[in-house]
Amino acid sequence: MQHRTRVRAARPGITSAGISKGAAAAFAAAALLAGVVPAAQAAPAAPAAEVIPGTDTATPALVDGINEPAKATGSAADAAVGHLAEKKSRYRITNPEGDLKAVSARAEGGTETVRLQQKYKGLDVLGGQYVVRMENKGGKRNVVGTSGKYFTELATGTAATVSEKTAVQRAVAAVTRELSGKNLGRKDTPQTKGEKTAAAGALTGTAGRLVVLPQGKGVLTRQVTVKGNDPVTGEAVLRQVYIDARAGFPVLQYSSIKTFGTQQAKGAAPKGAAAKAAGEKAFGPADATGTGVKTDGTKVDLNLYHDASRKEYTLSDYVRMRDGSKNPISTWDARGVEANDAAGKWPSGIKVFGSPVQDFGKEATDAGAVDAQWAATQVYDYYKGKHGRDSLDGRGMAINSLVGVTNGGQPWVNAFWDGTKMVYGVGDDEYRPLASDVDVVGHEMTHGVVENTANLVYVGQSGALNEGIADYFGNAIDTDTSGTSMDDPDSGLLGEDLCRTLPKGECALRDLNDGRTTSKDFLGVSYGVDNGGVHLNSTIFSGALWDIRQDIDKDLADRIVHKALAEYLTPLDGFTEGRNAVLAAAKDLKASAKDQKVITRSFNAHGIVPGWEDALGMDSDTLLGKLNTAGSGTGAGGGQYAVSKSNDDGSEPYSVYTGRTDGKGSPKLVSPNDGRFHVYPATDGKNVVWAAFGTDSIDVLLRPVAGGPIKKVWSSTTGLQGLRVDGDLVVWEENDPFGGRHAAYKNLKTGQQAYVDGGRYHLSSALPAVKNGKVAYAKLWPVAGEYKLDVELLDTRTGRTSILPQTGTVESLGQTGLSTTHVSWLVDENATDGGRTAVRRANLDGTKLIDLSPEAGDKGLFATDLTASEEAVTVTAALPDTQYRNETLPKLWQFDAAGVRAGERVSCNRGDQSYASADTGRRVVWIDGTTSNTDLVVRDRPAGRC
């Protein structure tokens, strides 16, 4: 739930695409920015069968209003597949029996819902899922509707040429690059050659299955799960990375850890003998009741289990699920357990919270155990009583809550669901334990319901839909439990009861009554920012749902939303598909015409209408639109730009194009069409350099802008980034086998190649810039027994180096920039200021050191990148803030190189502005996410105040 912390600005690495344009382009999305999920067309009102066509697929996105006998006998799955086979002319699924595999079949009240996973030549298609809904009366089934995404255009090979070892190496490198950000910090102390290469908590990768991403004809990838600790914050990391199985480039990456929500790593709670070893019986009657006091002072009744071996009463409720399973609702004492040790695994040595007497005391209250146990039973009762759902998976799974979790030994204001359990932070001086508000617990547990129904992928619009539905049900359960009227102006607040001192409105984590719309508030961002905007954009959808609950019968509203989730939505659905699903579910539940009109009006009011993405605009000029690339960066110089672009659906490997930054003329392809991914381009107006990701190596390539042969500059097997070119010098940053970073250069005329630090394992150099034969870079090196951070300038013509002055002890350094007369860089000298950085500049000889933007004070920026021309220094930065909102996203700020003019916003665009590169004068090009696509844009001057 991680709240009131700054959203980290986008970093080099994988950018998001908003999953799916209708879904076929879903992972052109991997290229794009988080919102690209325009959907199928809106459902027109029709008295008979209603068919909403899919996008870039011949299979309908939704078929409703039918009543057709299912002729196949046997299981519900057999009947569902048989229906699709019988109606091939409608569904265009050539081989349903071979290409669809049942993943679930849910029966309730005479209805059956079958979810079918799409297979392509035996491989899973990511997000490819089709749903068949049936009525079953006396064993006779009638199909009443279908929905989902089945990709009919796939035609790719299934043989991987990239080894699992290489896929893992590149996945770990991609995650490390994104998490570390564009800085070099004290925590990046290099390991020597003889040291262990995997320190405790270091990132590790595990190769998984081959998966087809539904981009165009399909992209064959190797899924890799990366785990460990964030090298900057120390928090738990759980990433899914999809490596192109033929070229080895990470085409998609997203975090499975869901803030104010979930984490989908698969852990394993103790069962059977393991449960007994943990001090809990596998099953037994609840032989006692007791009480406990919640953190708000309310005394509540609890079902308990008396554990004779411990001689204690424990927070395990076996009563509620006795009719459906032998699993309890339990709360475990995890005080002192680190969040990373509870993410996707079961911490050793923990026990169910116990008490020698039936009235639990202050210890259980302060840990949040009473709140967690009581709230979990309320959420269970809600889903069982209102929706007939037996636990989160509908099959009576155990419900386990871990309370008291910390992070780095410090109080932790966070919570998550990891596929098997809820984990709640202990809170801090301002926030109570995270289970202290029913809507937080309801939110967490609803993520478990979502995972076991539509399983909405937690990125981009589908991730925002996931968050929005969790918020809706969490808040619905909270308002019902507390008796809050839907007319109460505070009814839409989430987490408002967590604060110890602040008013509810200031404490609340989100507000479903915030009135946000797609036209005013939707933010296109990269996966490096809030998993592609899952929180930033969630209340646009949940706000529409909350309006519906306020304007029609609330129980009917809940049933409609649950039916849409359980029976209509599929993993890659976005806002428009969500609208269609809710409207179809309302019609299926025979909601009145008046109520259906209210539902339509609510979605319209929040801007969730067909084609809403096309209405998003920006104040910059587009040089090259719809790049369909992920984390590939851009470069500019000498009046030229260089950028990577895929084809219109993002299914082809990336190619490098160059063009004029004034927009005149047409872009020109400079990279070969050889199946490799061509990324990280840079140009000085005369030459273009870039990195080519192939099966066995990553090559640095160069080609003149005017045309001519392509030259190989360098080749790496471990990874490289940060390419720059100026005249005869090409610079880049390379990783050594032990994870160290080394700035390198090559003279194109003489052939001289060198690492600026000699490539020594005990040194790190990074973030290079180049101009007129000089190279600037950040340096981490041992001085008097300690590691010290400095900015160093190397003159490659003489071999002389000089350390530039600082004003204090440096905690981290950011990107460097060079002009003919100045060196610029980002610096953090205060470890207690939350990550603010100064924008610093000095003459080449180190004199006239000034801060163009100070680190201290309210004006300090959270800067992550820098680019410099002769006239200006442009910084990618976010404003200090504690909320998820537009101002906390990466924006561009420009400073006069002479230090005279204060920082001005380069553009007033909404959303994500990344990979800025200075051209001549004050002109800057960058990749912009405002339109929910990745577009290469340009501005010649700052926009002023925004």
Summary of the structure (lengths in Angstrom):
residues: 946
radius of gyration: 28.1
end to end distance: 29.8
largest distance: 89.8
contacts: 3725
relative contact order: 0.11
helix: 20%
strand: 34%
